Amino acid sequence: MLERSYIVECLSPILRAFRNAFPDIKDMWIEKDVRSIKEANLIFTSNFGERKADLLILRLSDAREFLNVEVSGLPYKSKKKHTVGDVKKLLIMAICSLCQLFGNNLDCNIEDAKNVKTYSIQVIGDRLTLFAISLAGKRKYLTVELASCMIPFSFDAITCCMRIFNSK
């Protein structure tokens, strides 16, 4: 099985949960360009390079990146270098998404800004981890694990993820 087949077959149940919680989303599969990275390259002096996500979830109303997903290979073929690279890429994408949001809302109160979150999912082996990234202070970000479950998904895991997104 290829990594792409694994992504499609194993992540489709969680996408159903997102669609139920948020009917106004669109998913883009397999190596999709991340717009917030492109915009960050234009704004900042640092060049983050071109980044592609295994799966992007976009909000239809404004095409805003809602969730980034990275899969670190097949469960029985995960490599440390691939996994570390994917984690770094997810963190960069999440921070760039936050910067994009803040850039479009420059009049936002700092305390309100600290409550804004971007979400990411990292799949390593047969474990899926959902985490949120938010602003913690000047040039400091907070990453919090919200849920973790085994693939294939149980109904309890899908319900847990739906509860997280419906309560935010």
C-alpha positions in Angstrom: 0.0 0.0 0.0 1.2 3.5 -0.8 1.2 6.4 1.6 -1.4 8.1 -0.6 -3.8 5.1 -0.5 -3.3 4.9 3.3 -4.2 8.6 3.6 -7.4 8.2 1.6 -8.6 4.9 3.2 -7.7 5.7 6.8 -8.6 9.3 7.1 -11.9 9.4 5.4 -13.9 8.5 8.6 -12.5 11.6 10.4 -13.4 13.7 7.4 -17.0 12.6 7.7 -16.9 13.8 11.3 -15.6 17.2 10.2 -18.2 17.5 7.5 -20.9 16.7 10.1 -19.6 19.3 12.5 -18.8 21.9 9.8 -20.9 21.5 6.6 -19.2 24.5 5.0 -15.8 22.9 4.6 -13.9 21.6 1.6 -11.1 19.0 1.7 -8.2 19.0 -0.6 -6.2 15.7 -0.8 -2.6 14.7 -1.4 0.2 17.2 -1.6 -1.8 20.5 -1.8 -0.1 23.9 -1.7 -0.5 25.7 1.5 -1.6 29.3 0.8 -0.6 30.7 4.2 3.0 29.6 3.6 3.0 31.4 0.3 1.7 34.5 1.9 4.2 34.3 4.8 7.0 34.1 2.2 5.8 37.4 0.8 5.4 39.1 4.3 8.5 38.0 6.2 12.2 38.2 5.4 12.6 34.5 6.1 11.8 32.1 3.3 9.8 29.1 4.5 10.0 27.5 1.0 7.1 25.9 -0.8 5.2 23.5 1.5 2.5 21.0 0.6 0.1 19.3 3.0 -1.1 15.7 2.7 -4.6 17.0 3.4 -6.0 20.5 3.8 -9.4 21.3 5.1 -10.7 24.7 3.9 -13.6 26.8 5.1 -15.8 27.5 2.0 -16.9 31.0 3.0 -13.3 32.5 2.7 -11.1 29.6 1.6 -9.3 29.9 4.9 -7.1 26.9 5.9 -9.0 25.3 8.8 -6.9 22.2 9.4 -3.6 20.8 8.1 -2.9 17.0 8.1 0.4 15.2 7.7 0.9 11.5 7.5 4.4 10.2 8.2 4.4 7.2 5.9 2.7 3.9 6.3 2.2 2.5 9.9 4.8 -0.2 9.4 7.3 2.1 7.5 7.5 5.3 9.6 10.9 6.8 9.4 12.2 9.2 12.1 13.6 11.7 9.6 10.2 11.8 7.7 8.3 12.1 11.0 10.5 15.0 12.4 10.2 16.8 9.0 6.4 16.5 9.0 6.1 17.8 12.6 8.3 20.8 11.7 6.2 21.4 8.6 3.0 21.2 10.5 4.2 23.7 13.1 5.4 26.1 10.4 2.0 25.8 8.6 0.1 26.4 11.8 2.1 29.5 12.7 1.8 30.9 9.2 -2.0 30.3 9.4 -2.1 32.3 12.6 0.0 35.1 11.1 -2.3 35.2 8.1 -5.3 35.5 10.4 -3.7 38.2 12.5 -2.5 40.1 9.4 -6.1 40.3 8.2 -7.3 41.5 11.7 -4.6 43.9 12.8 -7.0 45.7 15.2 -7.4 42.5 17.3 -6.9 42.8 21.0 -3.9 40.8 22.2 -6.0 38.8 24.8 -8.5 37.9 22.0 -5.6 37.0 19.7 -4.4 34.5 22.4 -7.7 32.6 22.1 -7.4 32.1 18.3 -6.3 28.6 17.4 -5.2 26.7 14.3 -5.6 23.0 14.2 -3.4 20.2 12.8 -3.4 16.4 12.7 -0.2 14.4 12.7 -0.4 10.7 11.8 2.6 8.6 12.9 2.3 4.9 12.5 -1.2 3.9 13.5 -1.7 6.9 15.9 -3.5 10.1 15.0 -3.0 13.2 17.1 -5.0 16.3 16.9 -3.4 19.5 18.3 -4.1 23.2 18.5 -1.6 26.0 18.1 -2.2 29.5 19.5 -0.3 32.7 20.4 1.2 32.6 23.9 3.2 35.9 23.8 5.5 37.9 21.6 7.1 35.4 19.2 5.9 32.5 21.4 3.4 29.9 20.5 1.6 27.2 22.5 0.9 23.8 21.1 -1.6 21.6 22.9 -2.6 18.0 22.2 -6.4 17.9 22.1 -7.0 14.2 21.3 -5.1 11.1 20.2 -6.5 7.8 18.9 -5.6 4.7 17.0 -6.3 4.1 13.4 -8.7 2.6 12.3 -11.1 4.8 14.2 -13.5 3.6 16.8 -16.8 5.4 17.1 -15.6 6.8 20.5 -12.6 8.5 18.8 -14.8 10.1 16.1 -17.3 11.3 18.8 -14.4 12.7 20.8 -13.1 14.7 17.8 -16.6 16.0 17.0 -17.0 17.1 20.6 -13.7 19.1 20.5 -14.7 21.0 17.3 -18.3 21.5 18.3 -17.3 23.1 21.7 -14.9 25.6 20.2 
